[in-house]
Amino acid sequence: MNQSQQLDVPVLFLTFNRLETAKQVFEQIRKQKPTQLFLESDGPRFDKPGESDVVHSVRKFLLDSIDWRCQVHTLFRPENLGSGKAVSDAVTWFFDQVEYGIILEDDCLPSDSFFKYARELLLKYKNETSIMQLSGNNPLDISLNGTDSYYFTKVHQCWGWASWRRAWKYFSFDISVDEYKKFTHSRKFKQVFPHIEERRYWKRIFREMINHEIDAWDYQWEFAIAKNMGFCINPCRNLISNIGFTKDALHTTDLTSKSNNALRYEITEINHPEKIILNKEFADRISEEYFNIPIHNLGKYYLHRFYRDFLLHPAKRIVKKFYKKNNFKGKIS
């Protein structure tokens, strides 16, 4: 696809109340001129004064900025559904109308070549049911072997991604306790997450998910991918920058995170791996470096936990009680 052509892959753009980041992301979409553009906007929260004006300003900007010929579909909600329900319902709405497509949120800034990369892989793996998602974000930002442009993993990245209707049909926002128990006690669960601390981590996450302790959709999506033993694709060089890290953000509040506005690169030529096979090394590294799940050196990890939980913390409590009892005004860190 050269620059004079329009992108022939549908694009879903998810927005809410962030006009400045939405402008930057939409400019990248506008450069591609997709022939089908789907715009979703969650409704304002009525307990947030002035938010209605901001939400409507984002919607007006989007509609006023479409300066190319395309089919435009809108899902502008009158009331707020929250990030979990709003995003997942929008993706379902999207795949009810298209067979495959690209999904971008208003803080996920793609490189120019992300769209070429997504288009090529969507078409290449259109009928490969084992692959359920491709992402533009690489949490490791590494090169695989100097030739391949991407690798296969088991946990999805949702900062700029694409998928197919055939895969999303397995998604369910509400997952029953019985379904959770059946999967987390199955052989499949141990095959997908072979390390004990991985299983402990994802059992906790999935348990919080079904109890609605977290407002999310991406954990439900990971549940669907893992349950079907699906593969996800990550690029070997990062193609997406998350520009939404702020202190008042819903999830991305850690301004010191290495994921905050990470460098993004361009792909000039896409080289495909010879086989569809899980890259276990990189999957383990993502667990350790991105999710902070200990995989290797478990002896050292358990020793550290023992020291922290059974020696250090109790000792601190004893010292604090002593200082409090003796009216010492110092501070124990």
Contacts in CASP RR format, 6 or more apart in sequence:
PFRMAT RR
TARGET T0000
AUTHOR 0000-0000-0000
METHOD contacts of the structure
MODEL  1
MNQSQQLDVPVLFLTFNRLETAKQVFEQIRKQKPTQLFLESDGPRFDKPG
ESDVVHSVRKFLLDSIDWRCQVHTLFRPENLGSGKAVSDAVTWFFDQVEY
GIILEDDCLPSDSFFKYARELLLKYKNETSIMQLSGNNPLDISLNGTDSY
YFTKVHQCWGWASWRRAWKYFSFDISVDEYKKFTHSRKFKQVFPHIEERR
YWKRIFREMINHEIDAWDYQWEFAIAKNMGFCINPCRNLISNIGFTKDAL
HTTDLTSKSNNALRYEITEINHPEKIILNKEFADRISEEYFNIPIHNLGK
YYLHRFYRDFLLHPAKRIVKKFYKKNNFKGKIS
1 7 0 8 1.000
1 8 0 8 1.000
1 116 0 8 1.000
1 119 0 8 1.000
6 32 0 8 1.000
6 33 0 8 1.000
6 34 0 8 1.000
6 35 0 8 1.000
6 68 0 8 1.000
6 70 0 8 1.000
7 32 0 8 1.000
7 33 0 8 1.000
7 34 0 8 1.000
7 35 0 8 1.000
7 115 0 8 1.000
7 119 0 8 1.000
8 34 0 8 1.000
8 35 0 8 1.000
8 119 0 8 1.000
9 34 0 8 1.000
9 100 0 8 1.000
9 101 0 8 1.000
9 102 0 8 1.000
9 115 0 8 1.000
9 118 0 8 1.000
9 119 0 8 1.000
9 122 0 8 1.000
9 162 0 8 1.000
10 34 0 8 1.000
10 35 0 8 1.000
10 36 0 8 1.000
10 37 0 8 1.000
10 38 0 8 1.000
10 94 0 8 1.000
10 97 0 8 1.000
10 98 0 8 1.000
10 100 0 8 1.000
10 101 0 8 1.000
10 102 0 8 1.000
11 29 0 8 1.000
11 32 0 8 1.000
11 34 0 8 1.000
11 36 0 8 1.000
11 37 0 8 1.000
11 38 0 8 1.000
11 101 0 8 1.000
11 102 0 8 1.000
11 103 0 8 1.000
11 104 0 8 1.000
12 38 0 8 1.000
12 40 0 8 1.000
12 90 0 8 1.000
12 91 0 8 1.000
12 94 0 8 1.000
12 101 0 8 1.000
12 102 0 8 1.000
12 103 0 8 1.000
12 104 0 8 1.000
13 25 0 8 1.000
13 26 0 8 1.000
13 29 0 8 1.000
13 37 0 8 1.000
13 38 0 8 1.000
13 39 0 8 1.000
13 40 0 8 1.000
13 62 0 8 1.000
13 104 0 8 1.000
13 106 0 8 1.000
14 40 0 8 1.000
14 86 0 8 1.000
14 87 0 8 1.000
14 90 0 8 1.000
14 103 0 8 1.000
14 104 0 8 1.000
14 105 0 8 1.000
14 106 0 8 1.000
15 22 0 8 1.000
15 39 0 8 1.000
15 40 0 8 1.000
15 41 0 8 1.000
15 42 0 8 1.000
15 58 0 8 1.000
15 59 0 8 1.000
15 62 0 8 1.000
15 105 0 8 1.000
15 106 0 8 1.000
16 41 0 8 1.000
16 42 0 8 1.000
16 43 0 8 1.000
16 55 0 8 1.000
16 58 0 8 1.000
16 86 0 8 1.000
16 106 0 8 1.000
17 44 0 8 1.000
17 51 0 8 1.000
17 54 0 8 1.000
17 55 0 8 1.000
17 58 0 8 1.000
18 58 0 8 1.000
18 106 0 8 1.000
18 107 0 8 1.000
18 244 0 8 1.000
19 54 0 8 1.000
19 57 0 8 1.000
19 58 0 8 1.000
19 61 0 8 1.000
21 106 0 8 1.000
21 107 0 8 1.000
21 109 0 8 1.000
21 243 0 8 1.000
21 244 0 8 1.000
22 58 0 8 1.000
22 61 0 8 1.000
22 62 0 8 1.000
22 106 0 8 1.000
23 61 0 8 1.000
24 109 0 8 1.000
24 243 0 8 1.000
25 104 0 8 1.000
25 105 0 8 1.000
25 106 0 8 1.000
25 107 0 8 1.000
25 108 0 8 1.000
25 109 0 8 1.000
25 110 0 8 1.000
25 243 0 8 1.000
26 61 0 8 1.000
26 62 0 8 1.000
26 65 0 8 1.000
28 109 0 8 1.000
28 110 0 8 1.000
28 112 0 8 1.000
29 37 0 8 1.000
29 104 0 8 1.000
30 65 0 8 1.000
30 66 0 8 1.000
30 67 0 8 1.000
30 68 0 8 1.000
31 112 0 8 1.000
32 115 0 8 1.000
33 68 0 8 1.000
33 70 0 8 1.000
34 70 0 8 1.000
35 70 0 8 1.000
35 71 0 8 1.000
36 70 0 8 1.000
36 71 0 8 1.000
36 73 0 8 1.000
36 98 0 8 1.000
37 66 0 8 1.000
37 70 0 8 1.000
37 71 0 8 1.000
37 72 0 8 1.000
37 73 0 8 1.000
38 73 0 8 1.000
38 74 0 8 1.000
38 75 0 8 1.000
38 90 0 8 1.000
38 93 0 8 1.000
38 94 0 8 1.000
38 97 0 8 1.000
38 98 0 8 1.000
39 59 0 8 1.000
39 62 0 8 1.000
39 63 0 8 1.000
39 72 0 8 1.000
39 73 0 8 1.000
39 74 0 8 1.000
39 75 0 8 1.000
39 76 0 8 1.000
40 74 0 8 1.000
40 75 0 8 1.000
40 76 0 8 1.000
40 77 0 8 1.000
40 86 0 8 1.000
40 90 0 8 1.000
40 93 0 8 1.000
41 55 0 8 1.000
41 58 0 8 1.000
41 59 0 8 1.000
41 62 0 8 1.000
41 74 0 8 1.000
41 75 0 8 1.000
41 76 0 8 1.000
41 77 0 8 1.000
42 55 0 8 1.000
42 77 0 8 1.000
42 80 0 8 1.000
42 81 0 8 1.000
42 82 0 8 1.000
42 83 0 8 1.000
42 86 0 8 1.000
43 55 0 8 1.000
43 76 0 8 1.000
43 77 0 8 1.000
43 78 0 8 1.000
43 79 0 8 1.000
43 80 0 8 1.000
43 81 0 8 1.000
43 86 0 8 1.000
44 50 0 8 1.000
44 51 0 8 1.000
44 52 0 8 1.000
44 54 0 8 1.000
44 55 0 8 1.000
44 80 0 8 1.000
45 51 0 8 1.000
45 80 0 8 1.000
46 52 0 8 1.000
46 79 0 8 1.000
46 80 0 8 1.000
58 106 0 8 1.000
59 76 0 8 1.000
63 72 0 8 1.000
63 74 0 8 1.000
66 72 0 8 1.000
73 97 0 8 1.000
75 90 0 8 1.000
75 93 0 8 1.000
77 86 0 8 1.000
80 86 0 8 1.000
81 89 0 8 1.000
82 215 0 8 1.000
83 215 0 8 1.000
83 216 0 8 1.000
83 217 0 8 1.000
83 250 0 8 1.000
83 251 0 8 1.000
84 173 0 8 1.000
84 215 0 8 1.000
84 216 0 8 1.000
84 217 0 8 1.000
85 173 0 8 1.000
85 217 0 8 1.000
87 105 0 8 1.000
87 217 0 8 1.000
88 171 0 8 1.000
88 173 0 8 1.000
88 217 0 8 1.000
88 220 0 8 1.000
88 221 0 8 1.000
89 173 0 8 1.000
91 103 0 8 1.000
91 168 0 8 1.000
91 171 0 8 1.000
91 217 0 8 1.000
92 168 0 8 1.000
92 171 0 8 1.000
94 101 0 8 1.000
94 103 0 8 1.000
95 163 0 8 1.000
95 164 0 8 1.000
95 165 0 8 1.000
95 168 0 8 1.000
95 169 0 8 1.000
98 165 0 8 1.000
99 126 0 8 1.000
99 164 0 8 1.000
99 165 0 8 1.000
100 122 0 8 1.000
100 126 0 8 1.000
100 162 0 8 1.000
100 163 0 8 1.000
100 164 0 8 1.000
100 165 0 8 1.000
101 118 0 8 1.000
101 122 0 8 1.000
101 162 0 8 1.000
101 163 0 8 1.000
101 164 0 8 1.000
102 115 0 8 1.000
102 118 0 8 1.000
102 122 0 8 1.000
102 160 0 8 1.000
102 161 0 8 1.000
102 162 0 8 1.000
103 158 0 8 1.000
103 160 0 8 1.000
103 161 0 8 1.000
103 162 0 8 1.000
103 163 0 8 1.000
104 110 0 8 1.000
104 160 0 8 1.000
105 159 0 8 1.000
105 160 0 8 1.000
107 242 0 8 1.000
107 243 0 8 1.000
107 244 0 8 1.000
107 252 0 8 1.000
108 137 0 8 1.000
108 159 0 8 1.000
108 160 0 8 1.000
108 240 0 8 1.000
108 241 0 8 1.000
108 242 0 8 1.000
108 243 0 8 1.000
109 240 0 8 1.000
109 241 0 8 1.000
109 242 0 8 1.000
109 243 0 8 1.000
109 264 0 8 1.000
110 136 0 8 1.000
110 160 0 8 1.000
110 239 0 8 1.000
110 240 0 8 1.000
110 264 0 8 1.000
111 239 0 8 1.000
111 240 0 8 1.000
111 264 0 8 1.000
111 265 0 8 1.000
111 266 0 8 1.000
111 267 0 8 1.000
112 266 0 8 1.000
113 239 0 8 1.000
113 266 0 8 1.000
113 267 0 8 1.000
113 268 0 8 1.000
114 136 0 8 1.000
114 160 0 8 1.000
114 239 0 8 1.000
114 240 0 8 1.000
116 267 0 8 1.000
116 270 0 8 1.000
117 136 0 8 1.000
117 149 0 8 1.000
117 150 0 8 1.000
117 235 0 8 1.000
117 239 0 8 1.000
117 267 0 8 1.000
117 270 0 8 1.000
118 134 0 8 1.000
118 136 0 8 1.000
118 162 0 8 1.000
120 270 0 8 1.000
121 134 0 8 1.000
121 150 0 8 1.000
121 162 0 8 1.000
121 233 0 8 1.000
121 270 0 8 1.000
122 134 0 8 1.000
122 162 0 8 1.000
122 164 0 8 1.000
124 272 0 8 1.000
125 131 0 8 1.000
125 134 0 8 1.000
125 233 0 8 1.000
126 164 0 8 1.000
128 276 0 8 1.000
129 166 0 8 1.000
129 167 0 8 1.000
130 229 0 8 1.000
130 230 0 8 1.000
130 231 0 8 1.000
130 276 0 8 1.000
131 152 0 8 1.000
131 167 0 8 1.000
131 230 0 8 1.000
131 231 0 8 1.000
131 232 0 8 1.000
131 233 0 8 1.000
131 276 0 8 1.000
132 156 0 8 1.000
132 163 0 8 1.000
132 164 0 8 1.000
132 167 0 8 1.000
132 170 0 8 1.000
132 224 0 8 1.000
132 225 0 8 1.000
132 228 0 8 1.000
132 230 0 8 1.000
132 231 0 8 1.000
132 232 0 8 1.000
133 156 0 8 1.000
133 161 0 8 1.000
133 162 0 8 1.000
133 163 0 8 1.000
133 167 0 8 1.000
133 221 0 8 1.000
133 225 0 8 1.000
133 232 0 8 1.000
133 233 0 8 1.000
134 150 0 8 1.000
134 161 0 8 1.000
134 162 0 8 1.000
134 163 0 8 1.000
134 232 0 8 1.000
134 233 0 8 1.000
135 156 0 8 1.000
135 157 0 8 1.000
135 158 0 8 1.000
135 159 0 8 1.000
135 160 0 8 1.000
135 161 0 8 1.000
135 162 0 8 1.000
135 232 0 8 1.000
135 233 0 8 1.000
135 234 0 8 1.000
135 235 0 8 1.000
135 240 0 8 1.000
136 157 0 8 1.000
136 159 0 8 1.000
136 160 0 8 1.000
136 161 0 8 1.000
136 234 0 8 1.000
136 235 0 8 1.000
136 238 0 8 1.000
136 239 0 8 1.000
136 240 0 8 1.000
137 157 0 8 1.000
137 158 0 8 1.000
137 159 0 8 1.000
137 160 0 8 1.000
137 161 0 8 1.000
137 234 0 8 1.000
137 235 0 8 1.000
137 238 0 8 1.000
137 239 0 8 1.000
137 240 0 8 1.000
137 242 0 8 1.000
138 157 0 8 1.000
138 234 0 8 1.000
138 235 0 8 1.000
138 236 0 8 1.000
138 237 0 8 1.000
138 238 0 8 1.000
138 239 0 8 1.000
139 157 0 8 1.000
139 234 0 8 1.000
139 259 0 8 1.000
139 286 0 8 1.000
139 289 0 8 1.000
139 290 0 8 1.000
140 234 0 8 1.000
140 282 0 8 1.000
140 285 0 8 1.000
140 286 0 8 1.000
140 289 0 8 1.000
140 290 0 8 1.000
141 237 0 8 1.000
141 238 0 8 1.000
141 262 0 8 1.000
141 263 0 8 1.000
142 236 0 8 1.000
142 282 0 8 1.000
143 236 0 8 1.000
143 237 0 8 1.000
144 150 0 8 1.000
144 151 0 8 1.000
144 236 0 8 1.000
144 273 0 8 1.000
144 279 0 8 1.000
144 282 0 8 1.000
146 236 0 8 1.000
147 271 0 8 1.000
148 236 0 8 1.000
148 271 0 8 1.000
148 272 0 8 1.000
148 273 0 8 1.000
149 235 0 8 1.000
149 236 0 8 1.000
149 267 0 8 1.000
149 269 0 8 1.000
149 270 0 8 1.000
149 271 0 8 1.000
149 272 0 8 1.000
150 233 0 8 1.000
150 234 0 8 1.000
150 235 0 8 1.000
150 236 0 8 1.000
150 270 0 8 1.000
150 272 0 8 1.000
150 273 0 8 1.000
151 233 0 8 1.000
151 234 0 8 1.000
151 236 0 8 1.000
151 273 0 8 1.000
151 279 0 8 1.000
151 282 0 8 1.000
152 231 0 8 1.000
152 232 0 8 1.000
152 233 0 8 1.000
152 273 0 8 1.000
152 276 0 8 1.000
152 277 0 8 1.000
152 278 0 8 1.000
152 279 0 8 1.000
153 231 0 8 1.000
153 232 0 8 1.000
153 233 0 8 1.000
153 234 0 8 1.000
153 278 0 8 1.000
153 279 0 8 1.000
153 282 0 8 1.000
153 283 0 8 1.000
153 286 0 8 1.000
154 192 0 8 1.000
154 225 0 8 1.000
154 226 0 8 1.000
154 230 0 8 1.000
154 231 0 8 1.000
154 232 0 8 1.000
154 278 0 8 1.000
154 283 0 8 1.000
155 222 0 8 1.000
155 225 0 8 1.000
155 226 0 8 1.000
155 232 0 8 1.000
155 283 0 8 1.000
155 286 0 8 1.000
155 287 0 8 1.000
155 291 0 8 1.000
156 218 0 8 1.000
156 221 0 8 1.000
156 222 0 8 1.000
156 225 0 8 1.000
156 232 0 8 1.000
157 232 0 8 1.000
157 234 0 8 1.000
158 218 0 8 1.000
158 221 0 8 1.000
159 240 0 8 1.000
159 242 0 8 1.000
160 240 0 8 1.000
170 224 0 8 1.000
170 225 0 8 1.000
170 227 0 8 1.000
170 228 0 8 1.000
171 220 0 8 1.000
171 221 0 8 1.000
171 224 0 8 1.000
172 220 0 8 1.000
172 224 0 8 1.000
173 217 0 8 1.000
173 220 0 8 1.000
175 206 0 8 1.000
175 209 0 8 1.000
175 210 0 8 1.000
175 220 0 8 1.000
175 223 0 8 1.000
176 210 0 8 1.000
177 210 0 8 1.000
180 206 0 8 1.000
180 207 0 8 1.000
180 210 0 8 1.000
183 189 0 8 1.000
183 206 0 8 1.000
183 223 0 8 1.000
183 226 0 8 1.000
183 227 0 8 1.000
184 199 0 8 1.000
184 202 0 8 1.000
184 203 0 8 1.000
184 206 0 8 1.000
188 226 0 8 1.000
188 227 0 8 1.000
188 229 0 8 1.000
189 199 0 8 1.000
189 226 0 8 1.000
190 199 0 8 1.000
191 229 0 8 1.000
192 226 0 8 1.000
192 229 0 8 1.000
193 199 0 8 1.000
193 202 0 8 1.000
193 226 0 8 1.000
195 284 0 8 1.000
195 287 0 8 1.000
195 293 0 8 1.000
195 295 0 8 1.000
196 298 0 8 1.000
197 293 0 8 1.000
197 294 0 8 1.000
197 295 0 8 1.000
197 298 0 8 1.000
197 301 0 8 1.000
198 287 0 8 1.000
198 293 0 8 1.000
198 295 0 8 1.000
201 287 0 8 1.000
201 291 0 8 1.000
201 293 0 8 1.000
202 222 0 8 1.000
202 226 0 8 1.000
205 219 0 8 1.000
206 219 0 8 1.000
206 223 0 8 1.000
208 214 0 8 1.000
209 216 0 8 1.000
209 219 0 8 1.000
209 220 0 8 1.000
209 223 0 8 1.000
215 250 0 8 1.000
225 232 0 8 1.000
231 276 0 8 1.000
231 278 0 8 1.000
234 282 0 8 1.000
235 267 0 8 1.000
237 265 0 8 1.000
237 267 0 8 1.000
238 262 0 8 1.000
238 263 0 8 1.000
238 264 0 8 1.000
238 265 0 8 1.000
239 264 0 8 1.000
239 265 0 8 1.000
239 266 0 8 1.000
239 267 0 8 1.000
240 264 0 8 1.000
241 261 0 8 1.000
241 262 0 8 1.000
241 263 0 8 1.000
241 264 0 8 1.000
242 252 0 8 1.000
242 259 0 8 1.000
242 260 0 8 1.000
242 261 0 8 1.000
242 262 0 8 1.000
243 261 0 8 1.000
244 252 0 8 1.000
244 261 0 8 1.000
245 252 0 8 1.000
245 253 0 8 1.000
245 254 0 8 1.000
245 255 0 8 1.000
245 257 0 8 1.000
245 259 0 8 1.000
245 260 0 8 1.000
245 261 0 8 1.000
246 252 0 8 1.000
246 253 0 8 1.000
246 255 0 8 1.000
247 253 0 8 1.000
247 255 0 8 1.000
252 259 0 8 1.000
252 260 0 8 1.000
254 260 0 8 1.000
284 295 0 8 1.000
284 296 0 8 1.000
287 293 0 8 1.000
287 295 0 8 1.000
288 294 0 8 1.000
288 295 0 8 1.000
288 296 0 8 1.000
294 301 0 8 1.000
316 332 0 8 1.000
319 332 0 8 1.000
320 332 0 8 1.000
323 330 0 8 1.000
323 332 0 8 1.000
END
